[in-house]
Amino acid sequence: MDLGLKKKKAFLTGSSRGLGYATARVLAEEGCQVVINGRNQERLQRSAAALEKKTGQRISYVQGDAADPRQTTQLIREAADILGGLDLLVTNTGGPPAGKFEDIREETWQDAINLAFMSHVRLIQAALPYLRDSKHASVVTITSYSVKQPIPNLILSNSIRSATIGLTKSLALELGPDQIRFNSLLPGWTKTERVLELMSFRADQKGTSVEEEIKQLMEDCPLGRMAAPYEIGRAAAFLLSPAASYLTGVMLNIDGGMYKGTM
């Protein structure tokens, strides 16, 4: 299937590694003009070079912290200047720290809200003028399947990412008349650096090993394995693409069957 992504202009935050990087790779392979983002300049340079080698496409980048309210507008402006506009936006950030409810201070809650919710709000606000000028405007927010099925020891992520789902659905309704589509990707356990960090946290708490924690976790997965980041990237690219032109307000689980509900 031709996704219709050739020459579309895409900006992805949190894309120097992990799910953002994997999505950037798929978009570039499909012929998109891609700008990636991250906080670390050296990692960004390495990631852009690696993507160019893998895809044969020129990859640009803008360095900065998408969760910093002082930088959001500038990041969007720089990306749009490089691309000459903006068709596709992927809002992706790192996740809040693990922990149980009674161990988390209010300051940590506020930091998590800024990281996992307000970053999406600010990025979309800043991008709207450019998206309104596009004939193929599409936004994907990346959250987690935990918004439907809470994950133990991730009280911050379970709670705050749900607000991003509410935002995404509301914007699909509010801005549908402007022909801007909003969808959200709800990944399950995927082999990323963050997930390995969470497995390490669990192992430390329980006195086990990372390998044992992954094996135990996957016993509850019908497919019996974690996802590869590239598998998540392909789903994100589809939601962004004109091939999904009648999909908006969708919360797409891509979790190997981990979520047990029917809705």
FENQUIHU-V718779 format. One record per residue. N is the residue number from 1. SS is DSSP state (h for helix, s for strand, l for the rest). PSI is psi in radians with two decimals (NA if undefined). OMEGA is omega in radians with two decimals (none if undefined). Layout:
n:N ss:SS psi:PSI omega:OMEGA
n:N ss:SS psi:PSI omega:OMEGA
//
This chain:
n:1 ss:l psi:2.35 omega:3.03
n:2 ss:l psi:2.02 omega:-3.10
n:3 ss:l psi:-0.19 omega:3.12
n:4 ss:l psi:0.48 omega:-3.07
n:5 ss:l psi:-0.11 omega:-3.07
n:6 ss:l psi:2.24 omega:3.12
n:7 ss:l psi:0.12 omega:3.03
n:8 ss:l psi:2.63 omega:-3.02
n:9 ss:s psi:2.02 omega:-2.98
n:10 ss:s psi:2.36 omega:3.02
n:11 ss:s psi:2.28 omega:-3.10
n:12 ss:s psi:2.18 omega:3.06
n:13 ss:l psi:2.79 omega:-3.14
n:14 ss:l psi:0.80 omega:-2.96
n:15 ss:l psi:0.32 omega:3.07
n:16 ss:l psi:-0.16 omega:3.09
n:17 ss:l psi:3.08 omega:3.01
n:18 ss:h psi:-2.51 omega:-3.05
n:19 ss:h psi:-0.64 omega:3.11
n:20 ss:h psi:-0.75 omega:3.11
n:21 ss:h psi:-0.79 omega:-3.13
n:22 ss:h psi:-0.70 omega:3.11
n:23 ss:h psi:-0.72 omega:3.10
n:24 ss:h psi:-0.69 omega:3.14
n:25 ss:h psi:-0.82 omega:-3.13
n:26 ss:h psi:-0.76 omega:-3.14
n:27 ss:h psi:-0.74 omega:3.12
n:28 ss:h psi:-0.70 omega:3.10
n:29 ss:h psi:-0.52 omega:3.13
n:30 ss:l psi:0.02 omega:3.06
n:31 ss:l psi:0.18 omega:3.09
n:32 ss:l psi:2.68 omega:2.86
n:33 ss:s psi:2.15 omega:-2.94
n:34 ss:s psi:2.36 omega:2.95
n:35 ss:s psi:2.18 omega:3.11
n:36 ss:s psi:2.95 omega:-3.06
n:37 ss:s psi:2.63 omega:3.02
n:38 ss:s psi:3.02 omega:-3.09
n:39 ss:l psi:-0.49 omega:-3.04
n:40 ss:l psi:2.03 omega:-3.06
n:41 ss:h psi:-0.81 omega:-3.10
n:42 ss:h psi:-0.73 omega:3.12
n:43 ss:h psi:-0.69 omega:3.11
n:44 ss:h psi:-0.80 omega:3.14
n:45 ss:h psi:-0.77 omega:3.13
n:46 ss:h psi:-0.73 omega:-3.11
n:47 ss:h psi:-0.75 omega:3.12
n:48 ss:h psi:-0.76 omega:3.13
n:49 ss:h psi:-0.72 omega:3.14
n:50 ss:h psi:-0.72 omega:3.12
n:51 ss:h psi:-0.70 omega:3.11
n:52 ss:h psi:-0.71 omega:3.14
n:53 ss:h psi:-0.70 omega:-3.09
n:54 ss:h psi:-0.57 omega:-2.99
n:55 ss:h psi:-0.32 omega:-3.07
n:56 ss:l psi:0.17 omega:3.14
n:57 ss:l psi:2.62 omega:3.04
n:58 ss:l psi:2.28 omega:-3.13
n:59 ss:s psi:2.17 omega:3.08
n:60 ss:s psi:2.92 omega:3.13
n:61 ss:s psi:2.71 omega:2.99
n:62 ss:s psi:2.19 omega:-3.12
n:63 ss:s psi:2.40 omega:3.09
n:64 ss:l psi:2.93 omega:-3.09
n:65 ss:l psi:1.90 omega:-3.10
n:66 ss:l psi:-0.29 omega:3.12
n:67 ss:l psi:-0.06 omega:-3.14
n:68 ss:l psi:1.97 omega:-3.08
n:69 ss:l psi:-0.35 omega:3.13
n:70 ss:l psi:-0.25 omega:-3.05
n:71 ss:l psi:-0.30 omega:-2.96
n:72 ss:h psi:-0.95 omega:-3.08
n:73 ss:h psi:-0.70 omega:-3.13
n:74 ss:h psi:-0.67 omega:3.11
n:75 ss:h psi:-0.82 omega:3.13
n:76 ss:h psi:-0.76 omega:-3.12
n:77 ss:h psi:-0.77 omega:-3.14
n:78 ss:h psi:-0.76 omega:3.13
n:79 ss:h psi:-0.78 omega:-3.14
n:80 ss:h psi:-0.61 omega:3.08
n:81 ss:h psi:-0.75 omega:3.12
n:82 ss:h psi:-0.75 omega:-3.05
n:83 ss:h psi:-0.37 omega:-3.03
n:84 ss:l psi:0.59 omega:-3.11
n:85 ss:l psi:-2.97 omega:-3.12
n:86 ss:l psi:2.17 omega:3.07
n:87 ss:l psi:-0.70 omega:-2.99
n:88 ss:s psi:2.35 omega:3.11
n:89 ss:s psi:2.25 omega:3.02
n:90 ss:s psi:2.04 omega:3.11
n:91 ss:s psi:2.02 omega:-3.03
n:92 ss:l psi:2.29 omega:3.09
n:93 ss:l psi:2.93 omega:3.00
n:94 ss:l psi:2.86 omega:-3.13
n:95 ss:l psi:2.78 omega:3.08
n:96 ss:l psi:2.83 omega:-3.14
n:97 ss:l psi:2.72 omega:3.07
n:98 ss:l psi:2.84 omega:3.10
n:99 ss:s psi:2.86 omega:3.11
n:100 ss:l psi:2.76 omega:-3.01
n:101 ss:h psi:-0.84 omega:-3.03
n:102 ss:h psi:-0.22 omega:-3.11
n:103 ss:h psi:-0.03 omega:-3.00
n:104 ss:l psi:2.20 omega:3.14
n:105 ss:l psi:2.80 omega:-3.13
n:106 ss:h psi:-0.64 omega:3.12
n:107 ss:h psi:-0.66 omega:3.12
n:108 ss:h psi:-0.65 omega:3.05
n:109 ss:h psi:-0.80 omega:-3.11
n:110 ss:h psi:-0.71 omega:3.10
n:111 ss:h psi:-0.71 omega:-3.13
n:112 ss:h psi:-0.67 omega:3.09
n:113 ss:h psi:-0.76 omega:3.12
n:114 ss:h psi:-0.75 omega:-3.09
n:115 ss:h psi:-0.90 omega:-2.92
n:116 ss:h psi:-0.09 omega:3.10
n:117 ss:h psi:-1.02 omega:-3.03
n:118 ss:h psi:-0.44 omega:3.08
n:119 ss:h psi:-0.73 omega:3.09
n:120 ss:h psi:-0.79 omega:-3.13
n:121 ss:h psi:-0.89 omega:-3.06
n:122 ss:h psi:-0.73 omega:-3.14
n:123 ss:h psi:-0.77 omega:-3.14
n:124 ss:h psi:-0.72 omega:3.08
n:125 ss:h psi:-0.80 omega:-3.11
n:126 ss:h psi:-0.53 omega:-3.08
n:127 ss:h psi:-0.30 omega:-3.02
n:128 ss:h psi:-0.77 omega:3.14
n:129 ss:h psi:-0.65 omega:3.13
n:130 ss:h psi:-0.71 omega:3.14
n:131 ss:h psi:-0.62 omega:3.12
n:132 ss:h psi:-0.43 omega:3.11
n:133 ss:l psi:-0.11 omega:-3.09
n:134 ss:l psi:2.57 omega:3.05
n:135 ss:l psi:-0.10 omega:-3.09
n:136 ss:l psi:0.74 omega:-3.04
n:137 ss:l psi:2.26 omega:-3.12
n:138 ss:s psi:2.38 omega:-3.14
n:139 ss:s psi:2.35 omega:3.01
n:140 ss:s psi:2.15 omega:2.99
n:141 ss:s psi:2.35 omega:3.12
n:142 ss:s psi:2.13 omega:-3.13
n:143 ss:l psi:-2.03 omega:-3.11
n:144 ss:l psi:2.66 omega:3.07
n:145 ss:h psi:-0.17 omega:3.13
n:146 ss:h psi:-0.26 omega:3.09
n:147 ss:h psi:-0.33 omega:3.09
n:148 ss:l psi:-0.55 omega:-3.11
n:149 ss:l psi:1.67 omega:-3.05
n:150 ss:l psi:2.51 omega:-3.12
n:151 ss:l psi:2.31 omega:3.14
n:152 ss:l psi:2.47 omega:3.09
n:153 ss:l psi:0.22 omega:3.08
n:154 ss:s psi:0.86 omega:-3.07
n:155 ss:h psi:-0.65 omega:3.14
n:156 ss:h psi:-0.89 omega:-3.13
n:157 ss:h psi:-0.78 omega:3.14
n:158 ss:h psi:-0.73 omega:-3.04
n:159 ss:h psi:-0.88 omega:-2.93
n:160 ss:h psi:-0.61 omega:3.12
n:161 ss:h psi:-0.43 omega:3.09
n:162 ss:h psi:-0.54 omega:3.09
n:163 ss:h psi:-0.61 omega:3.11
n:164 ss:h psi:-0.60 omega:3.06
n:165 ss:h psi:-0.77 omega:3.09
n:166 ss:h psi:-0.71 omega:3.10
n:167 ss:h psi:-0.84 omega:-3.09
n:168 ss:h psi:-0.81 omega:-3.14
n:169 ss:h psi:-0.73 omega:-3.13
n:170 ss:h psi:-0.71 omega:3.13
n:171 ss:h psi:-0.59 omega:3.06
n:172 ss:h psi:-0.68 omega:3.13
n:173 ss:h psi:-0.79 omega:-3.04
n:174 ss:h psi:-0.65 omega:-3.03
n:175 ss:l psi:0.12 omega:3.01
n:176 ss:h psi:-0.74 omega:3.10
n:177 ss:h psi:-0.38 omega:3.06
n:178 ss:h psi:0.06 omega:3.12
n:179 ss:l psi:0.62 omega:3.02
n:180 ss:l psi:2.13 omega:-3.11
n:181 ss:s psi:2.47 omega:3.12
n:182 ss:s psi:2.15 omega:3.09
n:183 ss:s psi:2.86 omega:3.13
n:184 ss:s psi:2.47 omega:3.09
n:185 ss:s psi:2.27 omega:-3.10
n:186 ss:s psi:1.42 omega:-3.09
n:187 ss:s psi:2.62 omega:2.95
n:188 ss:l psi:-2.69 omega:-3.10
n:189 ss:l psi:2.16 omega:-3.06
n:190 ss:s psi:2.56 omega:-3.09
n:191 ss:l psi:1.36 omega:3.08
n:192 ss:l psi:2.94 omega:3.12
n:193 ss:h psi:-0.69 omega:-3.14
n:194 ss:h psi:-0.75 omega:-3.14
n:195 ss:h psi:-0.69 omega:3.09
n:196 ss:h psi:-0.61 omega:3.05
n:197 ss:h psi:-0.73 omega:3.11
n:198 ss:h psi:-0.69 omega:3.11
n:199 ss:h psi:-0.63 omega:3.09
n:200 ss:h psi:-0.70 omega:3.10
n:201 ss:h psi:-0.82 omega:3.12
n:202 ss:h psi:-0.74 omega:-3.12
n:203 ss:h psi:-0.71 omega:3.12
n:204 ss:h psi:-0.70 omega:-3.13
n:205 ss:h psi:-0.61 omega:-3.01
n:206 ss:h psi:-0.10 omega:-3.13
n:207 ss:l psi:0.58 omega:3.13
n:208 ss:l psi:-2.74 omega:3.09
n:209 ss:l psi:2.83 omega:3.10
n:210 ss:h psi:-0.76 omega:-3.12
n:211 ss:h psi:-0.71 omega:3.13
n:212 ss:h psi:-0.68 omega:-3.14
n:213 ss:h psi:-0.72 omega:3.12
n:214 ss:h psi:-0.77 omega:3.14
n:215 ss:h psi:-0.77 omega:-3.14
n:216 ss:h psi:-0.73 omega:-3.13
n:217 ss:h psi:-0.73 omega:-3.08
n:218 ss:h psi:-0.14 omega:3.04
n:219 ss:l psi:-0.35 omega:3.14
n:220 ss:l psi:0.07 omega:-3.12
n:221 ss:l psi:2.11 omega:-3.13
n:222 ss:l psi:-0.60 omega:3.13
n:223 ss:l psi:-0.18 omega:2.99
n:224 ss:l psi:0.32 omega:-3.12
n:225 ss:l psi:2.82 omega:2.98
n:226 ss:l psi:2.76 omega:3.06
n:227 ss:s psi:2.66 omega:2.91
n:228 ss:l psi:2.49 omega:3.14
n:229 ss:h psi:-0.63 omega:-3.11
n:230 ss:h psi:-0.57 omega:3.11
n:231 ss:h psi:-0.66 omega:3.08
n:232 ss:h psi:-0.71 omega:3.14
n:233 ss:h psi:-0.67 omega:3.14
n:234 ss:h psi:-0.67 omega:3.10
n:235 ss:h psi:-0.72 omega:3.12
n:236 ss:h psi:-0.75 omega:-3.14
n:237 ss:h psi:-0.69 omega:3.12
n:238 ss:h psi:-0.84 omega:-3.14
n:239 ss:h psi:-0.62 omega:3.14
n:240 ss:h psi:-0.44 omega:-2.88
n:241 ss:l psi:2.76 omega:3.01
n:242 ss:h psi:-0.35 omega:3.06
n:243 ss:h psi:-0.38 omega:3.10
n:244 ss:h psi:0.62 omega:-2.96
n:245 ss:l psi:-0.30 omega:3.12
n:246 ss:l psi:0.26 omega:3.08
n:247 ss:l psi:2.06 omega:3.01
n:248 ss:l psi:2.57 omega:-3.08
n:249 ss:l psi:0.33 omega:-3.11
n:250 ss:l psi:2.35 omega:3.03
n:251 ss:s psi:1.68 omega:-2.95
n:252 ss:s psi:1.93 omega:3.00
n:253 ss:s psi:2.30 omega:2.98
n:254 ss:s psi:1.46 omega:-2.87
n:255 ss:l psi:0.25 omega:3.13
n:256 ss:l psi:0.30 omega:3.13
n:257 ss:l psi:0.21 omega:-3.12
n:258 ss:l psi:-0.66 omega:3.13
n:259 ss:l psi:2.21 omega:-3.01
n:260 ss:l psi:-0.05 omega:-3.13
n:261 ss:l psi:2.97 omega:-3.13
n:262 ss:l psi:-0.11 omega:-3.08
n:263 ss:l psi:NA omega:none
//
